[in-house]
Amino acid sequence: MQHSQFFWDIIKESKIEEILRDLLGDNVSLKTSKLNTKAPGGGAAVEWHQDWAFYPHTNDNVLALGLMLNDVDIDNGPLMVIPKSHKGPVLSHFNNGVFCGAIDPDDSDFDMSKAVTLTGKARSMTIHHARTLHGSSPNNSNRDRLVLFYECNSADAWPLVGAGAYMKSTNPVQLCNQLENQMVCGKVSYQPRMEKVPVIIPLPPAPDYGSIFTSQKTGGAKSAF
Ligand SMILES: O=C(O)CCC(=O)C(=O)O
């Protein structure tokens, strides 16, 4: 919403709002959205990780929704997830003392043989919990892979850190306005719900922490692909 009415309308004028309400309750906030493109002929892998490691909250009513803007199949770098991993541990996302935004594929709590690949026609959607282990291989096809991700949370899940992308303002009036504007449905909550969730602060950062791709690359993440 901060940049484009079009991407906001996709949520508001489709059944997505209803699905988010089902999963997150009546008060749902859109944290951020981003278009993850993978160019034909080698568009980069996203190494295995849990979004939670990037942005822990006071409770884990936090998810990411992926909308496929073109057909995604096994060849153009589909998202892969480990079902039920959101109920397991949050794995280390550190390498040489910096947050590299990816797990070590040799971690004993990671079993890639359990991975499920999420393919679909354009307009298909995926949803994964913030603690779900997921990643995607390079795009080795001759087609793009375009997935629009929306990261959403219950309004009472307050970020502990890593929220710079969507709570930029240090001016309290502007911050309140921004929080209001980012509500998909329901009301802003100023009373965080505190749960006993596993939290490790994702600091110090990788040399280039501008995106997940650069964090993983400059943080020296080990590749699973
Ligand atoms: O683009 C993808 O395939 C995965 C992206 C992702 O997991 C992320 O940006 O957190």
The ligand as an SDF file (V2000), in Angstrom:
LIG
                    3D

 10  9  0  0  0  0  0  0  0  0999 V2000
   11.1480  -16.6430   -3.9120 O   0  0  0  0  0  0  0  0  0  0  0  0
   11.1490  -17.7420   -3.3470 C   0  0  0  0  0  0  0  0  0  0  0  0
   11.1510  -18.7990   -3.9680 O   0  0  0  0  0  0  0  0  0  0  0  0
   11.1730  -17.8390   -1.8560 C   0  0  0  0  0  0  0  0  0  0  0  0
   11.2310  -16.5050   -1.2060 C   0  0  0  0  0  0  0  0  0  0  0  0
   11.3170  -16.5550    0.2560 C   0  0  0  0  0  0  0  0  0  0  0  0
   11.2620  -17.5640    0.8760 O   0  0  0  0  0  0  0  0  0  0  0  0
   11.4810  -15.2990    0.9830 C   0  0  0  0  0  0  0  0  0  0  0  0
   11.6380  -14.2420    0.3410 O   0  0  0  0  0  0  0  0  0  0  0  0
   11.4590  -15.3460    2.2350 O   0  0  0  0  0  0  0  0  0  0  0  0
  1  2  2  0
  2  3  1  0
  2  4  1  0
  4  5  1  0
  5  6  1  0
  6  7  2  0
  6  8  1  0
  8  9  2  0
  8 10  1  0
M  END
$$$$
